[in-house]
Amino acid sequence: NEYTLQRIKETNSKPVSIDGRIYPSISYASRELGVNTTTVSYRINSGSNRFKDWVYVDKEMPNDYRKRAD
């Protein structure tokens, strides 16, 4: 059912930080930025200096780096 699917999505999603803004998931960031989810994932994992501010959010990230996406 819908409730179960939503819970699974929430459990499996990982927050991402893009240019200092935190999004709850790659899908959410993709929709907000108008970029394909595959592109967001590639940029996060690329290791390129150009996308150094595209990262998965780590619980140990400094708080001053974290800004919530509205």
Residue pairs with C-beta under 8 A, 6 or more apart in sequence:
9 25
13 24
13 25
13 26
13 27
13 28
14 25
14 26
14 56
14 57
15 22
15 23
15 24
15 25
15 56
15 57
16 22
16 23
16 25
16 26
16 29
16 40
16 44
16 54
16 55
16 56
16 57
17 23
17 53
17 54
17 55
17 56
17 57
17 61
17 65
17 66
18 29
18 33
18 40
18 53
18 54
19 53
19 54
20 53
20 65
20 66
20 67
21 67
21 68
21 69
22 57
22 66
22 67
22 68
22 69
23 29
23 32
23 69
26 37
26 40
26 41
26 44
27 37
28 69
29 35
29 40
29 69
30 36
30 37
30 39
30 40
32 69
33 40
40 54
43 51
43 54
44 51
44 54
44 55
44 56
46 54
57 66
